[in-house]
Amino acid sequence: MHDIRAIRETPDAFDAALARRGLAPVTPEILALDEARRTRIHAAETAQAEQNRASKEAGAAKGRGDEAEFERLRALVADKKAEMAAMQAEAKTLDMQLTDHLMALPNLPFDDVPDGTDESGNVELRRWGTPAIFDFQPKEHYEITGVQPGMDFETAAKLSGARFVVLSGSIARLHRALAQFMLDTHVEENGLQETWTPVLVRPEMMLGTGQLPKFGEDSYETTNGWWLVPTAEVTLTNIVHGETVEAGTLPRRYVAHTQCFRSEAGSAGRDTAGMLRQHQFEKVEMVSITHPDVSRAELDRMTGCAEGILERLGLPYRTIVLCTGDMGFGARRTHDIEVWLPGQNTYREISSVSVCGDFQARRMNARFKPQGGGKPEFLHTLNGSGLAVGRCLIAVLENGQQADGSVRIPDALHPYLRGKTILNADGSLA
C-alpha cells in the first residue's frame, strides 16, 4: 500500500520507481481518482455546512412565524441532505476504486537494488564454503539409497496427489531435528522470540501482508473463508495489525516453526521430482517489526541469522540481491540465500529475506508512538526464512552423501539425534 500524499507530491518519481519494475505509468489514473474523490468529499462537506445553516435559519423563521420562509428552508435542508448523501456515496465508491488500484501496485525498490528484468539481473554478494568434490557421481536426495526407505512419494500421491511426500523413520527424525536446531539457534543466539501461531487466518491478514488480493491463486482458501498460510510471515507480521505500539518496544523479533501451504499455481511443471517444491512444507520463519530508522540494518542482521544456520551445518551457500524484475511484490530489497545441491550441481534458494518498509504496515494500519512525542508513524516490517526445513533436509542429505549410499550428518545435529552421526544405507541411524 502506498501513501497517496507522496504520490501527489512526487508523481514522476513514483512512476519512475515502478518503471524499474517494468510497469507503465499509473499516476495519471490514480491522481484523477484521487481528485474526483476529494472533490466529492469537499462537495459533501459543503452540502452539510449549507444544511446546518439552513436548518438553523429554518428554526429562526419558525420562531418568528414566517411559515413561507420556514417551508423554503425546510425543503433546502432536505435537498442538501440528499446532496450530501449522494456525494458521500460517490466518494466512498471512488475511495474503494483508489484503494483497489493502490493495493495492486508492488512496493518501490530501494535505490541500491540492481535493475533487471528477471533472475539474470540478480547480483551475487558473497559465497561461503567450498562445494565438496565427490569421487562418485552425487545423487539427488530422493535417489540416495539410505534416504529412500524414509521418503515415500507414492503413498503421498495416493493420499493427496502430486507434490506431497510422506517422511518416516530416520528421515522424519532428521527433518524434525533440523527444525529444532533452527529454533534453538534463533532463540538462544539470535535473540528472536519463539512464537506459535495458527495456520488458518482471516482474509484481512492475507491482505495485510500482500498475499491478497493479487496472489490469491497461489494459496488455499477454506470453505468458510479462512486461508491456509503460505508462510508464518502472515501471522507473525499481523501480530501488530491495527495496533499502535510504543517505540520503546521495538524492535520486535519473532520466529515460528509452522506448516506452510502453497498451491504453486504459477510453477506448473517446475521441480516436480523429489521434495524441492511441495504444496505442504515446513518453514522456520523470522519476522522483525522495527523503527523506520533501523530497518535497512535489520535486513543485514536477519540475512546473517539465516546464513549462520547454513554455516553451522557446514553447507556451502551464496547470497544474492534480487534485481527489480525478480523481487517479490511487497519487498523494497531482498537477499536470497542459495544452498549448494551437489545432486543438481547448482545452488538453489533456501531463504529469502526482505525489507518491506512501511508497505505492509499501511495495509495493516500498524503504527508506533515516537518516544519524543508526536503523531504516530507507520512501522517497518521484515521477513525471512530461517530456513525452509525441507530444502535444508535436501541439502544435508545431498552434501553428506557417501558412495555406499549412507549420509554423514552435520555435527550441529548430533545432540538432536541423541548422538547419532550417520544415516546408514539401510535407512537406520547410527
Secondary structure, 3 states (H helix, E strand, C coil): CCCHHHHHHCHHHHHHHHHCCCCCCCHHHHHHHHHHHHHHHHHHHHHHHHHHHHHHHHHHHHHCCCHHHHHHHHHHHHHHHHHHHHHHHHHHHHHHHHHHHHHCCCCCCCCCCCCCCCHHHCEEEEEECCCCCCCCCCCCHHHCCCCHHHEEHHHHHHHCCCCCCEECHHHHHHHHHHHHHHHHHHHHCCCCEECCCCCEECHHHHHHHCCCCCCHHHCEECCCCCEECCCCHHHHHHHHCCCEEEHHHCCEEEEEEEEEECCCCCCCCCCCCCCCCCCEEEEEEEEEEECHHHHHHHHHHHHHHHHHHHHHCCCCEEEEECCCCCCCCCCCEEEEEEEEECCCCEEEEEEEEEECCCHHHHHHCCEEECCCCCCCEECEEEEEEEEEHHHHHHHHHHHHECCCCCEECCHHHHHHHCCCCEECCCCCEC
